[in-house]
Amino acid sequence: MNVWLFGYGSLIWRPDIGYLDRAPARINGWVRRFWQGSHDHRGVPDAPGRVVTLVREAGHCDGMAYLLDADVVAATFDALDVREKNGYQRFDLPIDFLSGETQPGIVYVAPTGNHAYLGPAPLVEMAQQIRRSHGPSGANSDYLFDLADALRSLDVSDEHVFELELAVREMG
């Protein structure tokens, strides 16, 4: 059976997976927040960066959905389980499409209380952490800027992401 995968962070601009189709989509009842620590990609164990996760809250999160061919679903999730290993788990959630259609889907969420969860912090504190963090996948600020650019290309407004982007850019 083919499976829909929802991406709301780096999967938007760098999916690195094979897919049959993709479409802008939304998850309702969840919002995107820079509350997850990245010890393995955008930071290091002693100085984690901040990356996005979903938090159950009134609102929605816009992103990109990818339709995975049944023949590659297992291999794709094996690879994504490694990529998303730092506290993320697979959740089954309905994905809403611009067409009005809703499909069952899979999304990776780093739930509250996982070993790398950082939680909320004042905007300036999060911006400073993102500005100084760097890991094997590059600068944490590049992750933030790439996400903001990807959201703009989808014509998506995300106040949390854009406020954080502005704060980091103003730090120079």
Contact map, one row per residue, 1 for C-alpha under 8 A:
1110000000000000000000000000000000000000000000000000000000000000000011000000000000000000000000000000000000000000000000000000000000000000000000000000000000000000000000000000
1111000000000000000000000000000000000000000000000000000000000000001111001000000000000000000000000000000000000000000000000000000000000000000000000000000000000000000000000000
1111100000000000000000000000000000000000000000000000000000000000001111001000000000000000000000000000000111000000000000000000000000000000000000000000000000000000000000000000
0111110000000000000000000000000000000000000000000000000000000000111100000000000000000000000000000000001111000000000000000000000000000000000000000000000000000000000000000000
0011111000000000000000000000000000000000000000000000000000000000111100000000000000000000000000000000000011100000000000000000000000000000000000000000000000000000000000000000
0001111100000000000000001000000000000000000000000000000000000011110000000000000000000000000000100000000011110000000000000000000000000000000000000000000000000000000000000000
0000111111110000000000000000000000000000000000000000000000000011110000000000000000000000000000000000000000110000000000000000000000000000000000000000000000000000000000000000
0000011111110000000000000000000100000000000000000001000000001111000000000000000000000000000000000000000000000000000000000000000000000000000000000000000000000000000000000000
0000001111111000000000000000000000000000000000000011100000000010000000000000000000000000000000000000000000000000000000000000000000000000000000000010000000000000000000000000
0000001111111110000000000000000000000000000000000000000000000000000000000000000000000000000000000000000000000000000000000000000000000000000000100110000000000000000000000000
0000001111111111000000000000000000000000000000000000000000000001000000000000000000000000000000000000000000000000000000000000000000000000000000000000000000000000000000000000
0000001111111110000000000000000000000000000000000000000000000011000000000000000000000000000000000000000000000000000000000000000000000000000000000010010000000000000000000000
0000000011111110000000000000000000000000000000000000000000000000000000000000000000000000000000000000000000000000000000000000000000000000000000000110010000000000000000000000
0000000001111111000000000000000000000000000000000000000000000000000000000000000000000000000000000000000000000000000000000000000000000000000000000000000000000000000000000000
0000000001111111100000000000000000000000000000000000000000000000000000000000000000000000000000000000000000000000000000000000000000000000000000000000000000000000000000000000
0000000000100111110000000000000000000000000000000000000000000000000000000000000000000000000000000000000000000000000000000000000000000000000000000000000000000000000000000000
0000000000000011111000000000000000000000000000000000000000000000000000000001000000000000000000000000000000000000000000000000000000000000000000000000000000000000000000000000
0000000000000001111100000000000000000000000000000000000000000000000100000001000000000000000000000000000000000000000000000000000000000000000000000000000000000000000000000000
0000000000000000111111000000000000000000000000000000000000000000011110000000000000000000000000000000000000000000000000000000000000000000000000000000000000000000000000000000
0000000000000000011111000000000000000000000000000000000000000000011110000000000000000000000000000000000000000000000000000000000000000000000000000000000000000000000000000000
0000000000000000001111100000000000000000000000000000000000000000011100000000000000000000000000000000000000000000000000000000000000000000000000000000000000000000000000000000
0000000000000000001111110000000000000000000000000000000000000001111000000000000000000000000000000000000000000000000000000000000000000000000000000000000000000000000000000000
0000000000000000000011111000000000000000000000000000000000000001110000000000000000000000000000001000000000000000000000000000000000000000000000000000000000000000000000000000
0000000000000000000001111100000000000000000000000000000000000111100000000000000000000000000000001100000000000000000000000000000000000000000000000000000001000000000000000000
0000010000000000000000111110000000000000000000000000000000000111100000000000000000000000000000111100000000000000000000000000000000000000000000000000000000000000000000000000
0000000000000000000000011111000000000000000000000000000000011111000000000000000000000000000000111000000000000000000000000000000000000000000000000000000000000000000000000000
0000000000000000000000001111110000000000000000000000000000011100000000000000000000000000000011110000000000000000000000000000000000000000000000000000000000000000000000000000
0000000000000000000000000111110000000000000000000000000001111000000000000000000000000000000000110000000000000000000000000000000000000000000000000000000000000000000000000000
0000000000000000000000000011111000000000000000000000000111110000000000000000000000000000000000000000000000000000000000000000000000000000000000000000000000000000000000000000
0000000000000000000000000011111100000000000000000000011111111000000000000000000000000000000000000000000000000000000000000000000000000000000000000000000000000000000000000000
0000000000000000000000000000111110000000000000000000011111111000000000000000000000000000000000000000000000000000000000000000000000000000000000000000000000000000000000000000
0000000100000000000000000000011111000000000000000001111000001000000000000000000000000000000000000000000000000000000000000000000000000000000000000000000000000001000000000000
0000000000000000000000000000001111110000000000000011111000000000000000000000000000000000000000000000000000000000000000000000000000000000000000000000000000000001100000000000
0000000000000000000000000000000111110000000000000111100000000000000000000000000000000000000000000000000000000000000000110000010000000000000000000000000000000000100000000000
0000000000000000000000000000000011111000000000000111100000000000000000000000000000000000000000000000000000000000000011110000000000000000000000000000000000000000000000000000
0000000000000000000000000000000011111100000000000111100000000000000000000000000000000000000000000000000000000100000111100000000000000000000000000000000000000000000000000000
0000000000000000000000000000000000111110000000011110000000000000000000000000000000000000000000000000000000000000000111000000000000000000000000000000000000000000000000000000
0000000000000000000000000000000000011111111100011110000000000000000000000000000000000100000000000000000000000000000100000000000000000000000000000000000000000000000000000000
0000000000000000000000000000000000001111111111111000000000000000000000000000000000000100000000000000000000000000000100000000000000000010000000000000000000000000000000000000
0000000000000000000000000000000000000111111110010000000000000000000000000000000000000100000000000000000000000000000000000000000000000011000000000000000000000000000000000000
0000000000000000000000000000000000000111111100000000000000000000000000000000000000000000000000000000000000000000000000000000000000000011110000000000000000000000000000000000
0000000000000000000000000000000000000111111100011110000000000000000000000000000000000000000000000000000000000000000000000000000000001111111100100000000000000000000000000000
0000000000000000000000000000000000000111111110111100000000000000000000000000000000000000000000000000000000000000000000000000000000001111001100000000000000000000000000000000
0000000000000000000000000000000000000111111111111000000000000000000000000000000000000000000000000000000000000000000000000000000000000111000000000000000000000000000000000000
0000000000000000000000000000000000000011001111110000000000000000000000000000000000000000000000000000000000000000000000000000000000000000000000000000000000000000000000000000
0000000000000000000000000000000000000010000111110000000000000000000000000000000000000000000000000000000000000000000000000000000000000000000000000000000000000000000000000000
0000000000000000000000000000000000000010001111111000000000000000000000000000000000000000000000000000000000000000000000000000000000001000000000000000000000000000000000000000
0000000000000000000000000000000000001111011111111100000000000000000000000000000000000000000000000000000000000000000000000000000000001000000000000000000000000000000000000000
0000000000000000000000000000000000001110011100111110000000000000000000000000000000000000000000000000000000000000000000000000000011001110000100000000000000000000000000000000
0000000000000000000000000000000001111100011000011111000000000000000000000000000000000000000000000000000000000000000001000000010011000000000100000000000000000000000000000000
0000000010000000000000000000000011111100010000001111100000000000000000000000000000000000000000000000000000000000000000000000000000000000000100110000000000000000000000000000
0000000110000000000000000000000111110000000000000111110000000000000000000000000000000000000000000000000000000000000000000000000000000000000000000000000000000000000000000000
0000000010000000000000000000000111110000000000000011111000000000000000000000000000000000000000000000000000001110000000000000000000000000000000000000000000000000000000000000
0000000000000000000000000000011110000000000000000001111100001000000000000000000000000000000000000000000000001110000000000000000000000000000000000000000000000000000000000000
0000000000000000000000000000011110000000000000000000111110000000000000000000000000000000000000000000000000000010000000000000000000000000000000000000000000000000000000000000
0000000000000000000000000000111000000000000000000000011111000000000000000000000000000000000000000000000000000000000000000000000000000000000000000000000000000000000000000000
0000000000000000000000000000111000000000000000000000001111100000000000000000000000000000000000000000000000000000000000000000000000000000000000000000000000000000000000000000
0000000000000000000000000001111000000000000000000000000111110000000000000000000000000000000000000000000000000000000000000000000000000000000000000000000000000000000000000000
0000000000000000000000000001111000000000000000000000000011111000000000000000000000000000000000000000000000000000000000000000000000000000000000000000000000000000000000000000
0000000000000000000000000111111000000000000000000000000001111100000000000000000000000000000000000000000000000000000000000000000000000000000000000000000000000000000000000000
0000000100000000000000000111011100000000000000000000010000111110000000000000000000000000000000000000000000000000000000000000000000000000000000000000000000000000000000000000
0000000100000000000000011110000000000000000000000000000000011111000000000000000000000000000000000000000000000000000000000000000000000000000000000000000000010000000000000000
0000011110010000000000011100000000000000000000000000000000001111100000000000000000000000000000000000000000000000000000000000000000000000000000000000001000000000000000000000
0000011100110000000001111100000000000000000000000000000000000111110000000000000000000000000000000000000000000000000000000000000000000000000000000000000000000000000000000000
0001111000000000000001111000000000000000000000000000000000000011111000000000000000000000000000100000000000000000000000000000000000000000000000000000000000000000000000000000
0001111000000000001111100000000000000000000000000000000000000001111100000000000000000000000000000000000000000000000000000000000000000000000000000000000000000000000000000000
0111100000000000001111000000000000000000000000000000000000000000111110000000000000000000000000000000000000000000000000000000000000000000000000000000000000000000000000000000
0111100000000000011110000000000000000000000000000000000000000000011111011000000000000000000000000000000000000000000000000000000000000000000000000000000000000000000000000000
1110000000000000001100000000000000000000000000000000000000000000001111111000000000000000000000000000000000000000000000000000000000000000000000000000000000000000000000000000
1110000000000000000000000000000000000000000000000000000000000000000111111000000000000000000000000000000000000000000000000000000000000000000000000000000000000000000000000000
0000000000000000000000000000000000000000000000000000000000000000000011111100000000000000000000000000000000000000000000000000000000000000000000000000000000000000000000000000
0000000000000000000000000000000000000000000000000000000000000000000111111111000000000000000000000000000000000000000000000000000000000000000000000000000000000000000000000000
0110000000000000000000000000000000000000000000000000000000000000000111111111100000000000000000000000000000000000000000000000000000000000000000000000000000000000000000000000
0000000000000000000000000000000000000000000000000000000000000000000000111111110000000000000000000000000000000000000000000000000000000000000000000000000000000000000000000000
0000000000000000000000000000000000000000000000000000000000000000000000011111111000000000000000000000000000000000000000000000000000000000000000000000000000000000000000000000
0000000000000000110000000000000000000000000000000000000000000000000000011111111100000000000000000000000000000000000000000000000000000000000000000000000000000000000000000000
0000000000000000000000000000000000000000000000000000000000000000000000001111111110000000000000000000000000000000000000000000000000000000000000000000000000000000000000000000
0000000000000000000000000000000000000000000000000000000000000000000000000111111111000000000000000000000000000000000000000000000000000000000000000000000000000000000000000000
0000000000000000000000000000000000000000000000000000000000000000000000000011111111100000000000000000000000000000000000000000000000000000000000000000000000000000000000000000
0000000000000000000000000000000000000000000000000000000000000000000000000001111111111000000000000000000000000000000000000000000000000000000000000000000000000000000000000000
0000000000000000000000000000000000000000000000000000000000000000000000000000111111111000000000000000000000000000000000000000000000000000000000000000000000000000000000000000
0000000000000000000000000000000000000000000000000000000000000000000000000000011111111000000000000000000000000000000000000000000000000000000000000000000000000000000000000000
0000000000000000000000000000000000000000000000000000000000000000000000000000001111111000000000000000000000000000000000000000000000000000000000000000000000000000000000000000
0000000000000000000000000000000000000000000000000000000000000000000000000000000111111111100000000000000000010000000000000000000000000000000000000000000000000000000000000000
0000000000000000000000000000000000000000000000000000000000000000000000000000000111111111000000000000000000000000000000000000000000000000000000000000000000000000000000000000
0000000000000000000000000000000000000111000000000000000000000000000000000000000000011111000000000000000000000000001100000000000000000000000000000000000000000000000000000000
0000000000000000000000000000000000000000000000000000000000000000000000000000000000011111100000000000000000000110011110000000000000000000000000000000000000000000000000000000
0000000000000000000000000000000000000000000000000000000000000000000000000000000000011111110000000000000000011110000000000000000000000000000000000000000000000000000000000000
0000000000000000000000000000000000000000000000000000000000000000000000000000000000010011111000000000000000011110000000000000000000000000000000000000000000000000000000000000
0000000000000000000000000000000000000000000000000000000000000000000000000000000000000001111100000000000001111000000000000000000000000000000000000000000000000000000000000000
0000000000000000000000000000000000000000000000000000000000000000000000000000000000000000111110000000000001111000000000000000000000000000000000000000000000000000000000000000
0000000000000000000000000000000000000000000000000000000000000000000000000000000000000000011111000000000111100000000000000000000000000000000000000000000000000000000000000000
0000000000000000000000000010000000000000000000000000000000000000000000000000000000000000001111100000000111100000000000000000000000000000000000000000000000000000000000000000
0000000000000000000000000010000000000000000000000000000000000000000000000000000000000000000111110000011110000000000000000000000000000000000000000000000000000000000000000000
0000010000000000000000001111000000000000000000000000000000000000100000000000000000000000000011111000011110000000000000000000000000000000000000000000000000000000000000000000
0000000000000000000000001111000000000000000000000000000000000000000000000000000000000000000001111101111000000000000000000000000000000000000000000000000000000000000000000000
0000000000000000000000111100000000000000000000000000000000000000000000000000000000000000000000111111110000000000000000000000000000000000000000000000000000000000000000000000
0000000000000000000000011000000000000000000000000000000000000000000000000000000000000000000000011111100000000000000000000000000000000000000000000000000000000000000000000000
0000000000000000000000000000000000000000000000000000000000000000000000000000000000000000000000001111100000000000000000000000000000000000000000000000000000000000000000000000
0000000000000000000000000000000000000000000000000000000000000000000000000000000000000000000000011111110000000000000000000000000000000000000000000000000000000000000000000000
0000000000000000000000000000000000000000000000000000000000000000000000000000000000000000000000011111111000000000000000000000000000000000000000000000000000000000000000000000
0000000000000000000000000000000000000000000000000000000000000000000000000000000000000000000001111001111100000000000000000000000000000000000000000000000000000000000000000000
0001000000000000000000000000000000000000000000000000000000000000000000000000000000000000000001110000111110000000000000000000000000000000000000000000000000000000000000000000
0011000000000000000000000000000000000000000000000000000000000000000000000000000000000000000111100000011111000000000000000000000000000000000000000000000000000000000000000000
0011110000000000000000000000000000000000000000000000000000000000000000000000000000000000000111100000001111100000000000000000000000000000000000000000000000000000000000000000
0011110000000000000000000000000000000000000000000000000000000000000000000000000000000000011110000000000111110000000000000000000000000000000000000000000000000000000000000000
0000111000000000000000000000000000000000000000000000000000000000000000000000000000000000011110000000000011111000000000000000000000000000000000000000000000000000000000000000
0000011000000000000000000000000000000000000000000000000000000000000000000000000000010001111000000000000001111100000000000000000000000000000000000000000000000000000000000000
0000000000000000000000000000000000000000000000000000110000000000000000000000000000000001111000000000000000111110000000000000000000000000000000000000000000000000000000000000
0000000000000000000000000000000000010000000000000000110000000000000000000000000000000011100000000000000000011111010010000000000000000000000000000000000000000000000000000000
0000000000000000000000000000000000000000000000000000111000000000000000000000000000000011100000000000000000001111110010000000000000000000000000000000000000000000000000000000
0000000000000000000000000000000000000000000000000000000000000000000000000000000000000000000000000000000000000111110010100000000000000000000000000000000000000000000000000000
0000000000000000000000000000000000000000000000000000000000000000000000000000000000000000000000000000000000000011111110000000000000000000000000000000000000000000000000000000
0000000000000000000000000000000000000000000000000000000000000000000000000000000000000010000000000000000000000111111110000000000000000000000000000000000000000000000000000000
0000000000000000000000000000000000000000000000000000000000000000000000000000000000000110000000000000000000000000111110000000000000000000000000000000000000000000000000000000
0000000000000000000000000000000000011110000000000000000000000000000000000000000000000110000000000000000000000000111111000000000000000000000000000000000000000000000000000000
0000000000000000000000000000000000111000000000000000000000000000000000000000000000000010000000000000000000000111111111100000000000000000000000000000000000000000000000000000
0000000000000000000000000000000000111000000000000100000000000000000000000000000000000000000000000000000000000000000111110000000000000000000000000000000000000000000000000000
0000000000000000000000000000000001110000000000000000000000000000000000000000000000000000000000000000000000000001000011111000000000000000000000000000000000000000000000000000
0000000000000000000000000000000001100000000000000000000000000000000000000000000000000000000000000000000000000000000001111100000000000000000000000000000000000000000000000000
0000000000000000000000000000000000000000000000000000000000000000000000000000000000000000000000000000000000000000000000111110110000000000000000000000000000000000000000000000
0000000000000000000000000000000000000000000000000000000000000000000000000000000000000000000000000000000000000000000000011111110000000000000000000000000000000000000000000000
0000000000000000000000000000000000000000000000000000000000000000000000000000000000000000000000000000000000000000000000001111111000000000000000000000000000000000000100100000
0000000000000000000000000000000000000000000000000000000000000000000000000000000000000000000000000000000000000000000000000111111100000000000000000000000000000000000000100000
0000000000000000000000000000000000000000000000000000000000000000000000000000000000000000000000000000000000000000000000001111111110000000000000000000000000000000000000000000
0000000000000000000000000000000001000000000000000100000000000000000000000000000000000000000000000000000000000000000000001111111111000000000000000000000000000000000100000000
0000000000000000000000000000000000000000000000000000000000000000000000000000000000000000000000000000000000000000000000000011111111100000000000000000000000000000000110110000
0000000000000000000000000000000000000000000000000000000000000000000000000000000000000000000000000000000000000000000000000001111111110000000000000000000000000000000000010010
0000000000000000000000000000000000000000000000001100000000000000000000000000000000000000000000000000000000000000000000000000111111111000000000000000000000000000000000000000
0000000000000000000000000000000000000000000000001100000000000000000000000000000000000000000000000000000000000000000000000000011111111000000110000000000000000000000000010000
0000000000000000000000000000000000000000000000000000000000000000000000000000000000000000000000000000000000000000000000000000001111111000001110000000000000000000000000010010
0000000000000000000000000000000000000000000000000000000000000000000000000000000000000000000000000000000000000000000000000000000111111100000100000000000000000000000000000000
0000000000000000000000000000000000000000011000111000000000000000000000000000000000000000000000000000000000000000000000000000000011111110001110000000000000000000000000000000
0000000000000000000000000000000000000000011100001000000000000000000000000000000000000000000000000000000000000000000000000000000000011111111100000000000000000000000000000000
0000000000000000000000000000000000000011111100001000000000000000000000000000000000000000000000000000000000000000000000000000000000001111111100000000000000000000000000000000
0000000000000000000000000000000000000001111100000000000000000000000000000000000000000000000000000000000000000000000000000000000000000111110000000000000000000000000000000000
0000000000000000000000000000000000000000110000000000000000000000000000000000000000000000000000000000000000000000000000000000000000000111111000000000000000000000000000000000
0000000000000000000000000000000000000000110000000000000000000000000000000000000000000000000000000000000000000000000000000000000000000111111101100000000000000000000000000000
0000000000000000000000000000000000000000011000000000000000000000000000000000000000000000000000000000000000000000000000000000000000101110111111100000000000000000000000000000
0000000000000000000000000000000000000000011000001110000000000000000000000000000000000000000000000000000000000000000000000000000001111110011111110000000000000000000000000000
0000000000000000000000000000000000000000000000000000000000000000000000000000000000000000000000000000000000000000000000000000000001101000001111111000000000000000000000010000
0000000000000000000000000000000000000000000000000000000000000000000000000000000000000000000000000000000000000000000000000000000000000000011111111100000000000000000000000000
0000000001000000000000000000000000000000010000000010000000000000000000000000000000000000000000000000000000000000000000000000000000000000011111111110000000000000000000000000
0000000000000000000000000000000000000000000000000010000000000000000000000000000000000000000000000000000000000000000000000000000000000000000111111111000000000000100010000000
0000000000000000000000000000000000000000000000000000000000000000000000000000000000000000000000000000000000000000000000000000000000000000000011111111100000000000000010000000
0000000001001000000000000000000000000000000000000000000000000000000000000000000000000000000000000000000000000000000000000000000000000000000001111111110000000000000000000000
0000000011011000000000000000000000000000000000000000000000000000000000000000000000000000000000000000000000000000000000000000000000000000000000111111111000000000100000000000
0000000000000000000000000000000000000000000000000000000000000000000000000000000000000000000000000000000000000000000000000000000000000000000000011111111100000000110010000000
0000000000000000000000000000000000000000000000000000000000000000000000000000000000000000000000000000000000000000000000000000000000000000000000001111111110000000000000000000
0000000000011000000000000000000000000000000000000000000000000000000000000000000000000000000000000000000000000000000000000000000000000000000000000111111111000000000000000000
0000000000000000000000000000000000000000000000000000000000000010000000000000000000000000000000000000000000000000000000000000000000000000000000000011111111111100000000000000
0000000000000000000000000000000000000000000000000000000000000000000000000000000000000000000000000000000000000000000000000000000000000000000000000001111111111000000000000000
0000000000000000000000000000000000000000000000000000000000000000000000000000000000000000000000000000000000000000000000000000000000000000000000000000111111110000000000000000
0000000000000000000000010000000000000000000000000000000000000000000000000000000000000000000000000000000000000000000000000000000000000000000000000000011111110000000000000000
0000000000000000000000000000000000000000000000000000000000000000000000000000000000000000000000000000000000000000000000000000000000000000000000000000001111111000000000000000
0000000000000000000000000000000000000000000000000000000000000100000000000000000000000000000000000000000000000000000000000000000000000000000000000000001111111100000000000000
0000000000000000000000000000000000000000000000000000000000000000000000000000000000000000000000000000000000000000000000000000000000000000000000000000001100111110010000000000
0000000000000000000000000000000000000000000000000000000000000000000000000000000000000000000000000000000000000000000000000000000000000000000000000000001000011111110000000000
0000000000000000000000000000000000000000000000000000000000000000000000000000000000000000000000000000000000000000000000000000000000000000000000000000000000001111111000000000
0000000000000000000000000000000110000000000000000000000000000000000000000000000000000000000000000000000000000000000000000000000000000000000000000000000000000111111100000000
0000000000000000000000000000000011000000000000000000000000000000000000000000000000000000000000000000000000000000000000000000000000000000000000010011000000000111111110000000
0000000000000000000000000000000000000000000000000000000000000000000000000000000000000000000000000000000000000000000000000000000000000000000000000001000000001111111111000000
0000000000000000000000000000000000000000000000000000000000000000000000000000000000000000000000000000000000000000000000000000000000000000000000000000000000000011111111100000
0000000000000000000000000000000000000000000000000000000000000000000000000000000000000000000000000000000000000000000000000010011000000000000000000000000000000001111111110000
0000000000000000000000000000000000000000000000000000000000000000000000000000000000000000000000000000000000000000000000000000001000000000000000011001000000000000111111111000
0000000000000000000000000000000000000000000000000000000000000000000000000000000000000000000000000000000000000000000000000000000000000000000000000000000000000000011111111100
0000000000000000000000000000000000000000000000000000000000000000000000000000000000000000000000000000000000000000000000000011001000000000000000000000000000000000001111111110
0000000000000000000000000000000000000000000000000000000000000000000000000000000000000000000000000000000000000000000000000000001101100000000010000000000000000000000111111111
0000000000000000000000000000000000000000000000000000000000000000000000000000000000000000000000000000000000000000000000000000000000000000000000000000000000000000000011111111
0000000000000000000000000000000000000000000000000000000000000000000000000000000000000000000000000000000000000000000000000000000000000000000000000000000000000000000001111111
0000000000000000000000000000000000000000000000000000000000000000000000000000000000000000000000000000000000000000000000000000000100100000000000000000000000000000000000111111
0000000000000000000000000000000000000000000000000000000000000000000000000000000000000000000000000000000000000000000000000000000000000000000000000000000000000000000000011111
